[in-house]
Amino acid sequence: MKIHCVGIGGIGISALAQYYLAKRWKVSGSDLMPSEITDLLKKKGAKISIGPHVKKNVPKDADRIVFSPAVSNNNPELKGAKRVMSYPQALGELTKEFTTIAVSGTHGKSTTSSMIGLLLQNAGLDPTVIVGTKLKEFGGSNFRMGKGKYLVIEADEHFASFLHYRPRMIVLTTVEEDHLDYYKNLNSILSTFKKYLSLLPKDGIVVANGDDPNVKRIVGKRKANWYSLRQKEAQKVSQSMAIPGKHNVSNGLAVLAVARALGIPDKIAYRTLSRYQGSWRRFEIFKVSHPKPFTLLSDYGHHPTEIKVTVDAAKQKWPGKKIWLVFQPHQYQRTYYLWDDFVRVLSAVPVQKLILCDIYDVAGREEGSTKKRVSSAKLAKAIGTRALYIPTLPEVRTYLKKNLKGGEIVMVMGAGDIYSLALALTKKRKRENI
């Protein structure tokens, strides 16, 4: 088989491309910019075209073209092509071939699915794993090829992508308003989640967060393996985990509930939790020595709730330390629809310095009218004097170099290209965007 992937650098489609490579299929792909992920794919044997998408990137004898959800329908590489599938459709096909465990919810998907993948690996079940982050345990990849019957995936609700999947177990973490560029409101989100649950077979398993009111509304009277922050279990999970934060205790309880649903001994679950050191862009910690020594924390969080719990986790890990938060809002539409929540959370987070840079514009997903209504400058003004608006990442980098005294915790948060700021500050690679 010959597969061409449009937008191959995406965190989901890149894992699927690695699955095809592991099957010894020929894989080509294209992306606008190079990245650590495209570098990894090249090393594994994929032929990657970097730059504007053009028809000639597609091999004439390609058996299938798979495209990222971020790619628009009028992309030149899709026009007139046959045998075209979206990433959710292609992954959906794969879920039918395995006993699939799908981790879903507004928050915690990557961390929870990563730990479940490691749980099954430690239990000797040799799973195949497709997640939305890179793991050291998977050789710095977001993919693991296994020989067992289980497939662990991160099942995203954006664009109702998860309706293409056919899991045998669904893990529900948390549900709240997000992706309002697609969903009308919370009720629309809840009804789509209910439809998703209805896809489970009669003997399917739901592992649901009993502490989340919206999850309880979705599950209703359906039989579920509930996990809750019961004091005794939560305390033991918290003591076992190497990563901080109450939200990660909740994720850890989900792993324990999955272990019990599959008949995996508790001791293997606790050992998995104790050895999990975190993943790429999820509370990722670096020690920086220049120009002054400080601790850099890189995190993918881009929803108001994620900002709050991540700052709380940082306060828990470094009590008494000065914390600086550099946040890049992700998408004009998310900023618009969750405006009040962003103002409320960012006004209250316990940090000594709050820096906002320009909103990350997701190509092809933004409306002109929304762009005119919101901006990071307006957000900083709404928050008040504690917020400092610095438009660009190079300007943020310069400000940090001039003003850090040494010993601070600098949190760099967002789902856009703010990761390049973390790369630049840590000098992790020669090619830097800023």
C-alpha positions in Angstrom: 0.0 0.0 0.0 1.1 3.5 -0.7 -0.3 6.2 1.6 0.0 10.0 1.2 -0.8 12.1 4.3 -1.6 15.8 3.9 -0.7 17.7 7.0 1.5 14.8 8.1 3.1 16.9 10.9 -0.1 16.9 12.9 0.0 15.1 16.2 -2.7 12.6 15.3 -2.1 11.9 11.6 1.7 11.5 12.3 1.0 8.6 14.7 -1.2 7.0 12.0 1.6 7.5 9.5 3.9 5.6 11.8 1.4 2.8 12.0 1.5 2.5 8.2 5.3 2.6 8.2 5.3 -0.2 10.8 3.1 -2.2 8.5 5.9 -1.7 5.9 3.6 0.4 3.7 5.2 3.3 1.7 4.3 6.6 3.2 4.7 10.1 1.8 3.3 13.3 3.2 3.4 17.1 3.2 3.3 19.9 5.7 3.8 23.6 5.7 6.6 23.7 8.2 9.3 21.3 9.4 9.1 20.1 13.0 10.4 17.5 15.4 7.6 15.2 14.2 8.4 15.5 10.5 12.1 14.9 11.4 11.0 11.7 13.2 8.9 10.5 10.3 11.8 11.1 7.9 14.0 8.9 10.1 11.4 6.2 10.0 11.3 6.2 6.2 8.5 8.6 5.2 9.1 10.9 2.2 8.2 14.4 3.4 7.6 17.5 1.3 7.9 20.8 3.3 6.3 24.0 2.0 3.1 25.0 0.3 0.8 22.1 -0.6 0.9 21.4 -4.3 -0.6 18.6 -6.4 2.9 17.2 -7.4 3.5 16.2 -3.8 1.0 13.4 -4.2 2.5 10.2 -5.8 0.5 9.3 -8.9 0.2 5.7 -7.7 -1.0 6.5 -4.2 -3.6 4.0 -3.0 -5.0 6.4 -0.4 -4.8 10.0 0.7 -5.3 10.8 4.3 -5.7 14.4 5.4 -5.5 16.1 8.8 -8.7 17.8 10.1 -6.8 21.1 9.9 -6.6 20.8 6.1 -9.3 22.6 4.1 -11.4 20.8 1.5 -10.0 23.0 -1.3 -6.4 21.9 -0.6 -4.6 21.4 -3.9 -3.4 17.9 -2.9 -7.1 16.8 -2.4 -8.6 18.3 -5.5 -9.7 15.6 -7.9 -8.1 12.9 -5.8 -9.8 9.5 -5.3 -9.7 7.3 -2.3 -9.5 10.3 0.1 -10.1 9.9 3.8 -9.9 12.2 6.8 -7.7 11.2 9.7 -10.7 10.4 11.9 -12.1 8.2 9.1 -8.8 6.4 8.7 -8.4 5.9 12.4 -12.0 4.8 12.6 -11.1 1.9 10.2 -8.3 0.9 12.4 -10.4 0.8 15.6 -12.5 -1.9 14.1 -9.5 -4.2 13.7 -8.6 -4.1 17.4 -10.1 -4.2 20.9 -10.0 -0.4 21.1 -9.8 1.7 24.3 -10.7 5.3 23.5 -10.0 8.1 25.9 -12.3 11.1 25.5 -13.1 14.3 27.3 -12.3 18.0 27.3 -9.2 17.6 29.4 -6.7 14.9 30.4 -6.9 12.8 27.2 -3.2 12.8 26.3 -2.0 12.1 29.8 -4.6 9.5 30.6 -4.3 7.6 27.2 -0.5 7.6 27.6 -0.7 6.1 31.1 -3.2 3.5 29.9 -0.9 2.6 27.1 1.9 2.1 29.5 -0.4 0.2 31.9 -1.2 -2.4 29.2 2.5 -2.6 28.2 3.5 -3.2 31.8 0.8 -5.8 32.1 2.3 -7.7 29.2 -0.6 -7.0 26.8 1.6 -5.5 24.1 -0.8 -2.7 23.0 -0.7 -0.5 19.9 -1.0 3.1 21.1 -1.8 6.3 19.3 -1.7 9.4 21.5 -1.6 13.2 21.2 1.8 13.6 22.7 5.3 12.2 22.6 6.5 9.8 25.2 10.1 8.9 26.2 8.9 5.3 26.8 7.9 5.2 23.1 11.3 6.4 22.0 10.2 10.0 21.8 7.2 9.1 19.7 3.4 9.5 19.9 3.0 6.0 18.6 3.7 2.4 19.8 3.3 -0.6 17.6 2.2 -3.7 19.5 1.3 -7.3 18.7 -1.5 -7.6 21.1 -5.3 -7.2 20.5 -5.6 -3.8 22.2 -5.4 -0.4 20.6 -5.3 2.7 22.9 -6.3 6.0 21.2 -7.0 9.6 22.1 -10.5 10.2 20.8 -11.0 13.9 20.1 -14.5 15.5 20.2 -13.7 18.4 17.9 -15.7 18.2 14.7 -17.3 15.1 16.3 -14.3 13.1 15.1 -14.9 10.4 17.7 -18.1 9.4 16.0 -16.0 7.6 13.4 -14.5 5.3 16.1 -15.7 1.9 17.3 -14.2 1.3 20.7 -14.9 -1.5 23.1 -14.1 0.7 26.1 -14.6 4.4 26.5 -12.8 6.4 29.2 -14.6 9.7 29.9 -12.4 12.3 31.8 -14.1 15.7 31.9 -16.6 17.5 29.7 -17.2 21.2 29.5 -17.6 23.9 26.9 -14.9 24.0 24.2 -14.7 23.9 20.4 -17.6 26.3 20.2 -16.5 27.0 16.6 -18.2 23.7 15.9 -20.7 23.1 18.7 -23.5 25.5 19.3 -23.4 25.2 23.1 -22.9 22.8 26.0 -26.1 20.9 25.2 -24.8 20.2 21.7 -21.6 18.9 23.2 -23.4 16.6 25.6 -25.8 15.2 23.0 -22.8 14.4 20.7 -21.0 12.6 23.6 -24.2 10.6 24.2 -24.3 9.6 20.5 -20.7 8.6 20.9 -21.5 6.4 23.9 -24.3 4.8 21.9 -21.7 3.4 19.5 -20.4 1.0 22.1 -21.5 -2.6 21.7 -23.7 -4.1 24.4 -20.8 -5.7 26.2 -18.8 -2.4 25.9 -17.3 -0.7 29.0 -17.6 2.9 30.1 -15.0 4.1 32.6 -16.4 7.5 33.7 -15.3 10.3 36.1 -17.9 10.4 38.8 -16.7 13.8 40.0 -17.6 15.5 36.8 -21.3 16.6 36.6 -21.4 16.7 32.8 -19.9 13.2 32.5 -22.6 12.0 34.9 -25.3 13.6 32.7 -23.8 11.9 29.6 -23.6 8.5 31.1 -27.0 8.6 32.8 -28.3 5.2 33.9 -25.8 3.4 31.6 -23.7 0.9 33.5 -20.3 2.4 34.1 -17.1 1.7 36.0 -17.0 4.9 38.0 -13.8 6.5 39.3 -14.1 9.3 41.8 -11.8 11.2 44.1 -12.6 9.0 47.0 -10.2 10.1 49.8 -8.4 6.8 50.5 -7.8 5.8 46.9 -7.1 9.4 45.8 -4.4 9.7 48.5 -2.7 6.5 47.5 -2.8 7.5 43.8 -1.4 10.9 44.7 1.4 9.4 46.7 2.2 7.0 43.8 2.3 9.6 41.0 5.5 11.3 40.0 3.6 14.2 38.3 1.8 16.8 40.4 -1.7 18.2 40.4 -5.2 17.2 41.5 -6.2 16.9 37.9 -3.5 14.3 37.4 -4.7 12.4 40.5 -8.1 12.2 38.6 -6.3 10.9 35.5 -4.5 8.4 37.7 -7.8 7.1 39.2 -9.0 6.6 35.6 -6.0 4.4 35.0 -6.7 2.4 38.1 -10.3 2.0 37.1 -9.3 0.7 33.6 -6.9 -1.7 35.2 -9.7 -3.1 37.4 -12.1 -3.3 34.4 -9.5 -5.4 32.5 -8.5 -7.5 35.5 -5.0 -6.0 35.7 -3.7 -6.2 39.3 -3.6 -2.9 41.2 0.1 -3.3 41.9 0.8 -3.0 38.1 -1.4 0.1 37.9 0.4 1.8 40.9 3.8 0.9 39.4 2.8 2.4 36.1 1.7 5.6 37.9 4.9 5.8 39.9 7.1 5.5 36.8 5.2 7.9 34.5 7.4 11.0 34.2 5.1 13.0 32.0 5.1 13.7 28.3 5.9 16.3 25.6 4.3 19.7 26.3 2.4 18.4 29.4 4.0 19.9 32.4 7.4 19.4 30.7 10.2 20.8 32.9 13.6 22.2 31.8 16.4 23.8 33.8 17.7 26.9 32.1 21.0 28.5 33.1 21.3 31.5 30.7 21.2 34.4 31.1 20.0 33.7 34.7 19.1 30.3 36.1 15.4 29.6 36.1 13.0 26.7 35.6 11.0 26.5 32.4 7.7 24.7 32.3 6.2 24.0 28.9 2.6 23.0 28.7 0.0 22.6 25.9 -2.9 23.9 28.0 -5.1 26.4 26.1 -8.5 26.2 27.9 -9.2 28.3 31.0 -9.6 25.2 33.2 -6.3 23.8 31.9 -4.6 27.1 32.8 -6.0 27.0 36.3 -5.2 23.4 37.2 -1.7 23.7 35.7 -0.8 26.8 37.6 -2.2 25.1 40.8 0.0 22.1 40.1 3.0 24.4 39.7 2.3 26.1 43.0 2.0 22.6 44.6 5.3 21.5 43.2 7.2 24.8 43.9 5.6 26.4 47.0 7.1 29.8 47.7 8.7 30.2 44.2 7.8 33.2 42.0 5.8 32.0 39.0 5.7 33.9 35.7 3.0 32.8 33.2 3.5 33.4 29.4 0.2 32.5 27.7 -0.6 32.4 24.0 -4.4 32.1 23.4 -5.2 29.5 20.8 -7.8 30.5 18.1 -9.8 33.7 17.9 -13.0 31.7 18.1 -12.1 29.9 21.3 -10.9 33.2 22.8 -14.2 34.8 21.8 -16.5 32.1 23.1 -14.7 31.6 26.3 -13.8 35.2 26.9 -15.4 35.6 30.3 -13.8 32.4 31.5 -10.4 33.5 30.3 -10.8 36.9 32.1 -11.9 35.2 35.3 -9.2 32.6 35.4 -6.3 34.8 34.3 -7.4 37.5 36.7 -7.1 35.1 39.6 -4.2 32.7 38.9 -1.6 33.0 41.6 1.3 34.2 39.5 3.7 37.1 40.0 3.9 38.0 36.3 1.3 37.4 33.6 2.4 37.9 30.0 -0.1 37.6 27.0 1.2 37.3 23.5 -0.9 37.5 20.3 -3.6 34.9 19.6 -2.4 32.0 17.6 -4.3 32.0 14.3 -5.3 28.6 13.1 -5.3 28.7 9.3 -8.6 27.8 7.7 -10.6 27.7 11.0 -11.1 31.4 11.8 -13.9 33.8 10.9 -13.0 37.4 10.0 -15.8 38.8 12.2 -14.4 37.0 15.3 -10.9 38.3 14.6 -12.1 41.8 14.8 -13.9 41.3 18.1 -11.1 39.9 20.3 -7.4 40.2 20.7 -4.7 39.6 23.3 -4.4 43.4 23.8 -8.1 43.6 24.6 -7.8 40.5 26.9 -5.0 42.1 28.8 -7.0 45.3 29.2 -10.0 43.4 30.5 -7.8 41.6 33.1 -6.2 44.8 34.3 -2.8 46.0 35.3 -1.5 42.6 36.3 -1.5 41.5 32.6 1.3 42.6 30.4 0.7 42.4 26.6 3.7 41.6 24.5 2.7 40.9 20.9 5.4 38.6 19.5 7.4 35.6 20.7 10.8 37.3 19.9 9.7 40.3 22.0 8.7 38.0 24.9 12.0 36.3 24.7 13.8 39.6 24.9 11.7 40.7 27.8 12.4 37.5 29.8 16.2 37.9 29.2 16.2 41.4 30.5 13.9 41.0 33.4 14.3 37.6 35.0 16.3 37.8 38.2 17.0 34.1 38.6 15.2 31.4 40.5 11.7 32.0 38.9 9.4 29.4 37.4 8.5 30.5 33.9 5.4 28.7 32.5 5.1 28.8 28.7 1.5 27.8 27.9 -0.5 27.3 24.7 -1.3 25.0 21.8 0.2 27.1 19.1 3.7 28.0 18.0 4.6 29.2 21.5 6.5 25.9 21.8 9.1 27.6 19.7 9.7 30.0 22.6 10.4 27.0 24.9 12.8 25.6 22.3 14.6 28.9 22.0 14.9 29.4 25.7 16.2 25.9 26.2 18.2 25.8 23.0 17.0 22.3 22.4 17.6 22.4 18.7 19.6 24.4 16.1 16.6 25.4 14.0 14.5 27.9 15.9 11.6 30.0 14.7 12.3 32.9 16.9 
